[in-house]
Amino acid sequence: MHTATHQAEFRDARLVEVYDAQNAWGRDDDYFLARAAEGPGGRVLDLGCGTGRLTVALAAAGYAVTGVDPAGASLDAARPRPGAQTVTWVHGTSADAPAGAFDVALMTSHVAQFFVADDEWAGVLADLRRALVPGGVLVFDTRDPRDRAWESWHAPDDRDPVDLGDGRVVLTWSEVTGERDGVVDFTLGYAMPEGDELRSTATLRFRTEDALRRSVEAAGFVVEQVDGGWGREAVGQGDGELLVVARAV
């Protein structure tokens, strides 16, 4: 059977399990955990928290954490994690974040790129500004379009095995299906051990550093730093990232 669903890697429980197996703790998590300490207090919003890998680590480090995500299947995977009972989980979007309730807001795993339209992105930033106290810190990651990361995703004939840890193996692949003005469409493919072939489609926006700065500042923030990698390297000298650190004014 062949099926394709938009953002199924977050919404289909079978693919959420694959996503978790593919995405273990990494340098990006270390980066965000360290950045969380730079806010004026310990209340953290993790917007687009997914399956909660970083969310529960933040809670274990002593923060009061709220994880928000629109994908119920991802939250279903997050809630059984050890330590998850200390997190406030919200099935929703940035609009559901309470006003003035947080000292730090994080968007990790390139969640920012899923907001393709400029008005949608502006709305998310406005919601985050509303959710933060004055002086609160916003930190998010997005890929630097100059690095052209999507060119390495177009490999429909290369199938990578993902071990689910119980003897089952899933074969995965990717294919870019469209590229226009900083917007990239792509499909992730999965050959499941039961014989099904599933596909997850998505569209990402690759904004330039200048565009990011303008949009963040227009929402009521001052951009304090833009890093190019997880070791806080300069833009263009790190990991092909644009890691934005901004403070609410």
KENUKOL-957211 format. One record per residue (C-alpha): residue number from 1; residue in one letter; x, y, z. Coordinates in steps of 0.001 Angstrom, whole numbers, plus 500000, padded with zeros to 6 digits. Example, Ala and Ser with C-alpha at 12.3 -4.5 7.8 and 13.67 -1.06 7.14 Angstrom:
2
+-----+---------+--------+--------+--------+
! num ! residuo !      x !      y !      z !
+-----+---------+--------+--------+--------+
!   1 !       A ! 512300 ! 495500 ! 507800 !
!   2 !       S ! 513670 ! 498940 ! 507140 !
+-----+---------+--------+--------+--------+
***
This chain:
249
+-----+---------+--------+--------+--------+
! num ! residuo !      x !      y !      z !
+-----+---------+--------+--------+--------+
!   1 !       M ! 500000 ! 500000 ! 500000 !
!   2 !       H ! 501247 ! 503494 ! 499115 !
!   3 !       T ! 499969 ! 506521 ! 501018 !
!   4 !       A ! 501155 ! 510116 ! 501276 !
!   5 !       T ! 500170 ! 512488 ! 504080 !
!   6 !       H ! 501283 ! 516028 ! 504822 !
!   7 !       Q ! 503765 ! 516056 ! 507720 !
!   8 !       A ! 502970 ! 512424 ! 508496 !
!   9 !       E ! 506287 ! 511995 ! 510298 !
!  10 !       F ! 504711 ! 513997 ! 513157 !
!  11 !       R ! 501076 ! 512886 ! 512809 !
!  12 !       D ! 501199 ! 509152 ! 512065 !
!  13 !       A ! 502113 ! 507112 ! 515158 !
!  14 !       R ! 504049 ! 504601 ! 513045 !
!  15 !       L ! 506243 ! 507339 ! 511572 !
!  16 !       V ! 506589 ! 509166 ! 514884 !
!  17 !       E ! 508284 ! 506013 ! 516159 !
!  18 !       V ! 510677 ! 506139 ! 513187 !
!  19 !       Y ! 511322 ! 509841 ! 513776 !
!  20 !       D ! 512283 ! 509150 ! 517386 !
!  21 !       A ! 514652 ! 506376 ! 516347 !
!  22 !       Q ! 516315 ! 508677 ! 513810 !
!  23 !       N ! 516666 ! 511676 ! 516103 !
!  24 !       A ! 518665 ! 510979 ! 519239 !
!  25 !       W ! 520089 ! 513661 ! 521530 !
!  26 !       G ! 522571 ! 515848 ! 519642 !
!  27 !       R ! 524600 ! 519033 ! 519664 !
!  28 !       D ! 521501 ! 521033 ! 518838 !
!  29 !       D ! 519894 ! 519897 ! 522091 !
!  30 !       D ! 523002 ! 520914 ! 524033 !
!  31 !       Y ! 522844 ! 524330 ! 522378 !
!  32 !       F ! 519217 ! 524995 ! 523276 !
!  33 !       L ! 519643 ! 523663 ! 526799 !
!  34 !       A ! 522496 ! 526119 ! 527336 !
!  35 !       R ! 520588 ! 529006 ! 525750 !
!  36 !       A ! 517621 ! 528394 ! 528059 !
!  37 !       A ! 519771 ! 529570 ! 530962 !
!  38 !       E ! 520082 ! 533041 ! 529425 !
!  39 !       G ! 516517 ! 534159 ! 530095 !
!  40 !       P ! 515397 ! 536239 ! 533085 !
!  41 !       G ! 513738 ! 533240 ! 534774 !
!  42 !       G ! 512996 ! 529557 ! 534616 !
!  43 !       R ! 509658 ! 529359 ! 532762 !
!  44 !       V ! 510240 ! 527861 ! 529310 !
!  45 !       L ! 507926 ! 527479 ! 526319 !
!  46 !       D ! 508949 ! 524740 ! 523872 !
!  47 !       L ! 506904 ! 525520 ! 520755 !
!  48 !       G ! 506748 ! 522611 ! 518330 !
!  49 !       C ! 508014 ! 520291 ! 521054 !
!  50 !       G ! 507319 ! 517158 ! 519031 !
!  51 !       T ! 508006 ! 513958 ! 520947 !
!  52 !       G ! 509574 ! 515883 ! 523810 !
!  53 !       R ! 513218 ! 514848 ! 523744 !
!  54 !       L ! 514449 ! 518308 ! 524740 !
!  55 !       T ! 511277 ! 519232 ! 526625 !
!  56 !       V ! 511737 ! 516600 ! 529324 !
!  57 !       A ! 515466 ! 517377 ! 529538 !
!  58 !       L ! 514624 ! 520998 ! 530266 !
!  59 !       A ! 512224 ! 519885 ! 532982 !
!  60 !       A ! 514886 ! 517586 ! 534452 !
!  61 !       A ! 517251 ! 520574 ! 534564 !
!  62 !       G ! 514792 ! 522388 ! 536806 !
!  63 !       Y ! 512829 ! 524551 ! 534399 !
!  64 !       A ! 509055 ! 524917 ! 534504 !
!  65 !       V ! 508315 ! 523763 ! 530957 !
!  66 !       T ! 505290 ! 523939 ! 528704 !
!  67 !       G ! 505455 ! 521926 ! 525493 !
!  68 !       V ! 503090 ! 522961 ! 522683 !
!  69 !       D ! 502561 ! 521007 ! 519465 !
!  70 !       P ! 499726 ! 520681 ! 516925 !
!  71 !       A ! 500467 ! 516989 ! 516254 !
!  72 !       G ! 498610 ! 514740 ! 518676 !
!  73 !       A ! 500592 ! 511630 ! 517721 !
!  74 !       S ! 503843 ! 513357 ! 518664 !
!  75 !       L ! 502442 ! 514409 ! 522037 !
!  76 !       D ! 501202 ! 510861 ! 522594 !
!  77 !       A ! 504823 ! 509748 ! 522236 !
!  78 !       A ! 506060 ! 512543 ! 524505 !
!  79 !       R ! 503783 ! 511976 ! 527493 !
!  80 !       P ! 505141 ! 508489 ! 528453 !
!  81 !       R ! 508764 ! 509691 ! 528550 !
!  82 !       P ! 510459 ! 509511 ! 531947 !
!  83 !       G ! 509974 ! 512892 ! 533623 !
!  84 !       A ! 507180 ! 513932 ! 531271 !
!  85 !       Q ! 504705 ! 514234 ! 534132 !
!  86 !       T ! 506432 ! 517460 ! 535229 !
!  87 !       V ! 505809 ! 519095 ! 531829 !
!  88 !       T ! 502615 ! 520940 ! 530879 !
!  89 !       W ! 501674 ! 519513 ! 527477 !
!  90 !       V ! 499397 ! 521536 ! 525187 !
!  91 !       H ! 497895 ! 520155 ! 521980 !
!  92 !       G ! 497753 ! 523388 ! 520022 !
!  93 !       T ! 499675 ! 526186 ! 518337 !
!  94 !       S ! 501475 ! 529380 ! 519290 !
!  95 !       A ! 498077 ! 531050 ! 519682 !
!  96 !       D ! 497398 ! 528772 ! 522663 !
!  97 !       A ! 500423 ! 529960 ! 524654 !
!  98 !       P ! 499293 ! 532099 ! 527627 !
!  99 !       A ! 500314 ! 535756 ! 527636 !
! 100 !       G ! 503251 ! 536943 ! 529720 !
! 101 !       A ! 503827 ! 533455 ! 531118 !
! 102 !       F ! 507367 ! 532643 ! 529943 !
! 103 !       D ! 510937 ! 533819 ! 530346 !
! 104 !       V ! 512276 ! 531763 ! 527433 !
! 105 !       A ! 510673 ! 530529 ! 524211 !
! 106 !       L ! 512361 ! 527890 ! 522069 !
! 107 !       M ! 511614 ! 526585 ! 518586 !
! 108 !       T ! 513919 ! 523691 ! 517781 !
! 109 !       S ! 514347 ! 521107 ! 515025 !
! 110 !       H ! 513858 ! 523807 ! 512365 !
! 111 !       V ! 510201 ! 524240 ! 513306 !
! 112 !       A ! 510473 ! 527871 ! 512155 !
! 113 !       Q ! 510816 ! 526715 ! 508552 !
! 114 !       F ! 507363 ! 525124 ! 508508 !
! 115 !       F ! 505790 ! 528597 ! 508640 !
! 116 !       V ! 506090 ! 529246 ! 504928 !
! 117 !       A ! 503937 ! 532327 ! 504348 !
! 118 !       D ! 505242 ! 535631 ! 505690 !
! 119 !       D ! 501955 ! 536498 ! 507397 !
! 120 !       E ! 501849 ! 533122 ! 509137 !
! 121 !       W ! 505439 ! 533575 ! 510330 !
! 122 !       A ! 504667 ! 537097 ! 511547 !
! 123 !       G ! 501687 ! 535749 ! 513482 !
! 124 !       V ! 503796 ! 533124 ! 515231 !
! 125 !       L ! 506389 ! 535722 ! 516202 !
! 126 !       A ! 503642 ! 538000 ! 517528 !
! 127 !       D ! 502249 ! 535118 ! 519605 !
! 128 !       L ! 505700 ! 534414 ! 521020 !
! 129 !       R ! 506253 ! 538056 ! 521892 !
! 130 !       R ! 502896 ! 538057 ! 523673 !
! 131 !       A ! 503805 ! 534870 ! 525569 !
! 132 !       L ! 507138 ! 536249 ! 526817 !
! 133 !       V ! 507734 ! 538701 ! 529624 !
! 134 !       P ! 509673 ! 541872 ! 528755 !
! 135 !       G ! 513319 ! 540859 ! 528614 !
! 136 !       G ! 512368 ! 537293 ! 527771 !
! 137 !       V ! 514512 ! 535366 ! 525300 !
! 138 !       L ! 513484 ! 533735 ! 522024 !
! 139 !       V ! 515822 ! 531175 ! 520456 !
! 140 !       F ! 515160 ! 529259 ! 517247 !
! 141 !       D ! 517005 ! 527470 ! 514478 !
! 142 !       T ! 516583 ! 527644 ! 510723 !
! 143 !       R ! 518854 ! 526501 ! 507922 !
! 144 !       D ! 520986 ! 529059 ! 506110 !
! 145 !       P ! 519726 ! 529092 ! 502485 !
! 146 !       R ! 523278 ! 529768 ! 501265 !
! 147 !       D ! 524223 ! 526261 ! 502435 !
! 148 !       R ! 521588 ! 524744 ! 500094 !
! 149 !       A ! 521003 ! 521800 ! 502446 !
! 150 !       W ! 518066 ! 520533 ! 500386 !
! 151 !       E ! 520406 ! 519462 ! 497609 !
! 152 !       S ! 521571 ! 516577 ! 499810 !
! 153 !       W ! 517977 ! 515461 ! 500421 !
! 154 !       H ! 517299 ! 514518 ! 496806 !
! 155 !       A ! 518246 ! 510861 ! 496953 !
! 156 !       P ! 515171 ! 508739 ! 496165 !
! 157 !       D ! 517343 ! 505743 ! 495242 !
! 158 !       D ! 519377 ! 505782 ! 498478 !
! 159 !       R ! 517552 ! 503871 ! 501195 !
! 160 !       D ! 518812 ! 504163 ! 504750 !
! 161 !       P ! 517859 ! 501560 ! 507365 !
! 162 !       V ! 516404 ! 502742 ! 510671 !
! 163 !       D ! 516462 ! 500185 ! 513501 !
! 164 !       L ! 513416 ! 500571 ! 515732 !
! 165 !       G ! 515163 ! 498622 ! 518483 !
! 166 !       D ! 512819 ! 495628 ! 518587 !
! 167 !       G ! 514058 ! 493754 ! 515539 !
! 168 !       R ! 512036 ! 495831 ! 513075 !
! 169 !       V ! 513861 ! 497877 ! 510438 !
! 170 !       V ! 512409 ! 500666 ! 508308 !
! 171 !       L ! 514031 ! 501781 ! 505048 !
! 172 !       T ! 513849 ! 505558 ! 504543 !
! 173 !       W ! 514622 ! 507903 ! 501663 !
! 174 !       S ! 513983 ! 511503 ! 500597 !
! 175 !       E ! 513166 ! 513369 ! 497433 !
! 176 !       V ! 512948 ! 517089 ! 496688 !
! 177 !       T ! 509873 ! 517725 ! 494550 !
! 178 !       G ! 509996 ! 521494 ! 494109 !
! 179 !       E ! 512147 ! 524567 ! 494700 !
! 180 !       R ! 511151 ! 528216 ! 494208 !
! 181 !       D ! 512203 ! 531497 ! 495828 !
! 182 !       G ! 513418 ! 530059 ! 499107 !
! 183 !       V ! 510605 ! 527488 ! 499350 !
! 184 !       V ! 511399 ! 523777 ! 499069 !
! 185 !       D ! 508899 ! 520908 ! 498751 !
! 186 !       F ! 510060 ! 517432 ! 499640 !
! 187 !       T ! 508824 ! 513939 ! 500354 !
! 188 !       L ! 510121 ! 511452 ! 502905 !
! 189 !       G ! 509565 ! 507791 ! 502054 !
! 190 !       Y ! 509321 ! 504826 ! 504416 !
! 191 !       A ! 509289 ! 501125 ! 503562 !
! 192 !       M ! 507662 ! 499677 ! 506668 !
! 193 !       P ! 508450 ! 496193 ! 507985 !
! 194 !       E ! 504780 ! 495220 ! 507573 !
! 195 !       G ! 505084 ! 495819 ! 503826 !
! 196 !       D ! 503414 ! 499223 ! 503605 !
! 197 !       E ! 505149 ! 502094 ! 501873 !
! 198 !       L ! 504338 ! 505431 ! 503523 !
! 199 !       R ! 505192 ! 508948 ! 502461 !
! 200 !       S ! 505317 ! 512228 ! 504348 !
! 201 !       T ! 505195 ! 515470 ! 502374 !
! 202 !       A ! 506282 ! 518884 ! 503618 !
! 203 !       T ! 507209 ! 522385 ! 502526 !
! 204 !       L ! 509936 ! 524458 ! 504160 !
! 205 !       R ! 510849 ! 528129 ! 503906 !
! 206 !       F ! 514535 ! 529089 ! 503813 !
! 207 !       R ! 514738 ! 532727 ! 504955 !
! 208 !       T ! 517923 ! 534761 ! 504705 !
! 209 !       E ! 519577 ! 536205 ! 507785 !
! 210 !       D ! 518440 ! 539703 ! 506801 !
! 211 !       A ! 514835 ! 538563 ! 506361 !
! 212 !       L ! 514906 ! 536804 ! 509721 !
! 213 !       R ! 516288 ! 539837 ! 511492 !
! 214 !       R ! 513648 ! 542105 ! 509960 !
! 215 !       S ! 510769 ! 539809 ! 510836 !
! 216 !       V ! 511921 ! 539205 ! 514409 !
! 217 !       E ! 512524 ! 542895 ! 515081 !
! 218 !       A ! 509147 ! 543822 ! 513568 !
! 219 !       A ! 507503 ! 541523 ! 516130 !
! 220 !       G ! 508954 ! 543420 ! 519093 !
! 221 !       F ! 512329 ! 541790 ! 519658 !
! 222 !       V ! 515943 ! 542906 ! 519545 !
! 223 !       V ! 518184 ! 540361 ! 517825 !
! 224 !       E ! 521162 ! 539800 ! 520120 !
! 225 !       Q ! 522998 ! 537071 ! 518236 !
! 226 !       V ! 522829 ! 534930 ! 515122 !
! 227 !       D ! 525072 ! 531865 ! 515227 !
! 228 !       G ! 526061 ! 529722 ! 512281 !
! 229 !       G ! 526476 ! 526466 ! 514173 !
! 230 !       W ! 525904 ! 524539 ! 517360 !
! 231 !       G ! 529310 ! 525594 ! 518704 !
! 232 !       R ! 528218 ! 529255 ! 518390 !
! 233 !       E ! 530384 ! 529781 ! 515319 !
! 234 !       A ! 529907 ! 532817 ! 513103 !
! 235 !       V ! 527327 ! 532613 ! 510327 !
! 236 !       G ! 528841 ! 530804 ! 507363 !
! 237 !       Q ! 531471 ! 529074 ! 509487 !
! 238 !       G ! 529412 ! 526551 ! 511433 !
! 239 !       D ! 526869 ! 523926 ! 510476 !
! 240 !       G ! 524903 ! 525769 ! 507816 !
! 241 !       E ! 522513 ! 527109 ! 510435 !
! 242 !       L ! 521024 ! 530452 ! 511359 !
! 243 !       L ! 520500 ! 530250 ! 515125 !
! 244 !       V ! 518637 ! 533354 ! 516216 !
! 245 !       V ! 518779 ! 534674 ! 519777 !
! 246 !       A ! 516453 ! 537625 ! 520410 !
! 247 !       R ! 515160 ! 539495 ! 523444 !
! 248 !       A ! 511622 ! 540809 ! 523922 !
! 249 !       V ! 511379 ! 544589 ! 524366 !
+-----+---------+--------+--------+--------+
***
